[in-house]
Amino acid sequence: GYSKRYYGPYPRYWSYNFLQGFLPALDSQASALLRSSGVRAAGAATALPALAILATDAAVAKAFDAAQPTRALWTADALFGDSKYNYFRILERDGSEPYMGKLEFFYHQYNVGYDSCASTKRAVRGEHLVEVRTYLRSEGGCDSEMVEALSLLVLDIEGADLEVGLGFHERCKGVLL
């Protein structure tokens, strides 16, 4: 896992944005309903209300319970001073070669992670179901804001069906004092 402890000569200013979870968590019928609502991972602002409605639908909730995820996904986009740390990874349950996006092609925009690799574009969107904000402050230590959210993940791989899963979105920004 990722350690959030600072040891060493790190710069004062930093930020990170993570999305991680399991896909798919909906059966084909629920996924078709989601697609028909016009939701795309990097899509329009209408995605949030469409996902919120689906998340409260009893049939969709049942589909989440019955799902057998086949992929684990995790992303990072972090800055420690001017040093960039980012990745986009997909691990397949069947043991096939994991997908590991290249550093120069991956970035986050708020709650969407983009992998703009030349051959196949990918995007994953985290729609917050429950969100907690924590302000971390200590005398002579740090001052930061952390947002943690249980999220629906929508994975959009160019040329493939949408996949919807459950995951966790965490972002934080701050300063060492």
C-alpha positions as CSV (number, residue, x, y, z in Angstrom):
1,G,0.0,0.0,0.0
2,Y,0.8,3.7,0.0
3,S,2.3,5.3,3.1
4,K,1.2,8.8,3.8
5,R,4.0,9.4,6.3
6,Y,6.6,12.0,5.5
7,Y,10.2,11.0,6.2
8,G,13.2,12.7,4.7
9,P,13.8,16.1,3.0
10,Y,10.5,16.6,1.3
11,P,9.4,20.0,-0.1
12,R,6.9,22.0,1.9
13,Y,4.0,21.8,-0.6
14,W,2.3,18.7,-1.8
15,S,-0.9,17.2,-3.1
16,Y,-2.3,13.8,-4.1
17,N,-5.4,12.3,-5.8
18,F,-6.1,8.5,-5.7
19,L,-8.9,6.4,-7.2
20,Q,-9.0,2.7,-6.4
21,G,-11.6,0.0,-6.6
22,F,-13.0,-3.2,-8.2
23,L,-14.7,-3.6,-11.5
24,P,-17.2,-4.5,-12.8
25,A,-19.7,-4.5,-10.0
26,L,-22.8,-4.4,-12.2
27,D,-24.2,-7.1,-14.3
28,S,-24.8,-6.6,-18.0
29,Q,-28.4,-5.4,-17.6
30,A,-27.5,-2.7,-15.0
31,S,-24.5,-1.7,-17.1
32,A,-26.8,-1.3,-20.2
33,L,-29.2,0.9,-18.1
34,L,-26.2,3.1,-17.1
35,R,-25.0,3.4,-20.8
36,S,-28.5,4.3,-21.9
37,S,-28.5,7.2,-19.4
38,G,-25.6,8.8,-21.3
39,V,-23.0,8.4,-18.6
40,R,-19.4,8.3,-19.7
41,A,-16.4,8.4,-17.4
42,A,-15.2,11.7,-18.5
43,G,-18.7,12.9,-19.6
44,A,-20.9,15.7,-18.9
45,A,-22.1,17.0,-15.5
46,T,-25.3,14.9,-16.0
47,A,-23.3,11.9,-14.9
48,L,-23.7,12.6,-11.2
49,P,-27.5,12.7,-11.0
50,A,-27.7,9.7,-13.3
51,L,-25.4,7.7,-11.0
52,A,-27.1,8.9,-7.9
53,I,-30.4,7.6,-9.2
54,L,-28.9,4.3,-10.2
55,A,-27.2,3.9,-6.8
56,T,-30.6,4.1,-5.0
57,D,-32.4,1.8,-7.5
58,A,-33.1,-1.5,-5.7
59,A,-32.4,-3.6,-8.9
60,V,-29.0,-1.9,-9.2
61,A,-28.2,-2.4,-5.5
62,K,-29.0,-6.1,-5.9
63,A,-26.7,-6.2,-9.0
64,F,-23.9,-4.8,-6.9
65,D,-24.4,-7.4,-4.2
66,A,-24.3,-10.3,-6.8
67,A,-21.3,-9.0,-8.8
68,Q,-18.0,-10.8,-9.1
69,P,-15.4,-8.2,-9.9
70,T,-12.8,-9.3,-12.5
71,R,-10.5,-6.2,-12.2
72,A,-8.8,-4.1,-9.6
73,L,-8.0,-0.5,-10.6
74,W,-5.8,2.0,-8.9
75,T,-4.6,5.4,-9.9
76,A,-2.4,8.1,-8.4
77,D,-1.6,11.7,-9.3
78,A,0.7,13.3,-6.8
79,L,3.1,16.2,-6.5
80,F,5.7,16.6,-3.8
81,G,7.2,20.0,-4.5
82,D,7.9,19.8,-8.2
83,S,8.4,16.0,-8.2
84,K,5.6,14.2,-10.1
85,Y,4.4,10.7,-9.0
86,N,1.5,9.2,-11.0
87,Y,0.2,5.9,-12.4
88,F,-2.9,4.2,-13.9
89,R,-3.0,0.4,-13.3
90,I,-5.5,-2.3,-13.9
91,L,-4.9,-5.8,-12.5
92,E,-6.9,-8.7,-14.1
93,R,-8.3,-11.4,-11.9
94,D,-7.5,-14.1,-14.5
95,G,-3.8,-13.5,-14.0
96,S,-3.1,-11.9,-17.4
97,E,-0.5,-9.2,-17.7
98,P,-1.5,-6.1,-15.7
99,Y,-2.0,-2.8,-17.5
100,M,0.4,-0.1,-16.3
101,G,-0.1,3.3,-17.9
102,K,3.0,5.4,-18.7
103,L,3.8,8.3,-16.4
104,E,3.7,10.9,-19.2
105,F,0.2,9.9,-20.3
106,F,-1.6,9.9,-17.0
107,Y,-3.2,12.8,-15.0
108,H,-6.2,13.6,-12.8
109,Q,-8.8,16.3,-13.0
110,Y,-10.6,16.4,-9.7
111,N,-12.5,13.0,-9.6
112,V,-11.5,11.7,-13.1
113,G,-8.3,9.9,-13.9
114,Y,-7.2,10.0,-17.5
115,D,-4.8,7.8,-19.3
116,S,-4.2,9.3,-22.7
117,C,-1.9,6.6,-24.1
118,A,-1.6,7.0,-27.8
119,S,-3.0,3.5,-28.6
120,T,-6.1,3.4,-26.3
121,K,-7.6,6.2,-24.2
122,R,-8.9,5.3,-20.7
123,A,-10.7,7.3,-18.1
124,V,-12.1,6.4,-14.7
125,R,-14.5,8.7,-12.8
126,G,-15.3,8.5,-9.1
127,E,-18.8,9.6,-8.2
128,H,-19.0,10.2,-4.5
129,L,-21.7,8.4,-2.6
130,V,-20.4,9.3,0.9
131,E,-17.7,11.9,1.5
132,V,-15.7,12.9,4.6
133,R,-13.5,16.0,4.9
134,T,-10.7,16.0,7.5
135,Y,-8.5,19.0,8.3
136,L,-5.1,17.9,9.6
137,R,-3.4,20.7,11.5
138,S,-0.6,20.5,14.0
139,E,1.7,23.1,15.6
140,G,4.9,23.1,13.5
141,G,3.8,20.0,11.6
142,C,1.3,20.2,8.8
143,D,-1.8,22.0,7.5
144,S,-3.8,20.0,5.0
145,E,-7.3,19.1,3.8
146,M,-8.1,15.5,3.0
147,V,-11.3,14.3,1.3
148,E,-12.2,10.6,1.4
149,A,-15.2,9.2,-0.4
150,L,-16.9,5.8,-1.1
151,S,-17.5,6.1,-4.8
152,L,-19.1,4.5,-7.8
153,L,-16.3,4.1,-10.4
154,V,-17.1,4.3,-14.1
155,L,-14.3,3.0,-16.3
156,D,-14.4,4.0,-19.9
157,I,-11.9,2.3,-22.2
158,E,-12.0,3.5,-25.8
159,G,-13.7,0.9,-27.9
160,A,-15.1,-1.2,-25.0
161,D,-18.3,-1.3,-22.9
162,L,-18.4,0.9,-19.8
163,E,-17.6,-0.8,-16.5
164,V,-19.0,0.3,-13.2
165,G,-17.6,-0.7,-9.9
166,L,-17.2,0.4,-6.3
167,G,-14.2,2.2,-5.0
168,F,-12.5,4.8,-2.9
169,H,-11.5,8.3,-3.9
170,E,-9.0,10.2,-1.8
171,R,-7.4,13.5,-2.4
172,C,-5.4,15.7,-0.1
173,K,-3.5,19.0,-0.4
174,G,-1.3,20.7,2.1
175,V,1.8,22.1,3.4
176,L,4.5,21.1,5.9
177,L,5.1,23.9,8.4
